[in-house]
């Protein structure tokens, strides 16, 4: 089976979304004067699970702005080389 580290990040995002939706449903149920606390508890639990999953895995690089990142890296290397030459 193919183990990709970004799956934990995506699953965490899914749980965060479910948590927000459940909490929103709890808030809406409060307007009916009969709040559904099951939505509140479901929202809190899934939000915490999603937060833990997203926090534990490093976010994968999207590849956007690759050219700008390469230019910045070259500038850092040139600065480092200039500083090394000045020290000698």
C-alpha positions in Angstrom: 0.0 0.0 0.0 1.2 3.5 -0.8 1.8 5.5 2.4 1.7 9.2 1.7 2.4 11.5 4.6 -0.1 14.1 3.4 -3.1 11.9 4.0 -3.0 12.7 7.7 -3.2 16.4 6.9 -6.2 15.8 4.6 -8.0 13.6 7.1 -7.4 16.2 9.8 -8.9 18.9 7.5 -11.9 16.6 7.0 -12.4 16.3 10.8 -12.0 20.0 11.3 -14.7 20.6 8.7 -17.1 18.1 10.4 -16.3 19.7 13.7 -17.2 23.2 12.4 -20.4 21.9 10.8 -21.5 20.1 13.9 -20.9 23.1 16.1 -22.8 25.3 13.7 -25.7 22.8 13.8 -25.6 23.0 17.6 -25.8 26.8 17.4 -28.8 26.6 15.0 -30.5 24.1 17.3 -30.2 26.6 20.1 -32.6 28.9 18.3 -35.3 26.2 18.6 -35.0 26.4 22.4 -34.1 22.8 22.5 -30.3 22.7 21.9 -28.9 19.4 20.6 -25.9 18.9 22.8 -24.9 15.8 20.8 -23.9 18.2 18.0 -21.8 20.2 20.4 -20.0 17.2 21.8 -19.5 15.7 18.3 -18.2 19.0 17.1 -15.7 19.4 19.9 -14.4 15.8 19.6 -14.0 15.9 15.8 -12.4 19.3 16.0 -9.9 18.1 18.5 -9.1 15.0 16.5 -8.7 17.0 13.3 -6.5 19.5 15.0 -4.2 16.8 16.3 -4.0 15.1 12.9 -3.1 18.4 11.2 -0.6 19.4 13.8 1.2 16.0 13.7 2.0 16.0 10.0 4.1 18.4 8.0 2.1 20.1 5.3 3.2 18.9 1.8 4.6 21.5 -0.6 2.1 22.5 -3.3 4.9 23.5 -5.8 3.4 27.0 -6.3 5.8 29.9 -6.5 8.6 27.4 -7.1 10.5 29.9 -9.2 10.4 32.6 -6.6 11.5 30.2 -3.9 14.5 29.2 -6.0 15.4 32.8 -6.6 15.3 33.5 -2.8 17.4 30.4 -2.2 20.0 31.6 -4.7 20.1 35.0 -3.0 20.6 33.5 0.4 23.5 31.4 -1.0 25.1 34.4 -2.6 24.8 36.4 0.7 26.3 33.5 2.6 29.2 33.2 0.1 29.8 37.0 0.3 29.9 36.9 4.1 32.3 34.0 4.0 34.6 35.9 1.6 34.5 39.0 3.8 35.5 36.9 6.8 38.7 35.6 5.1 
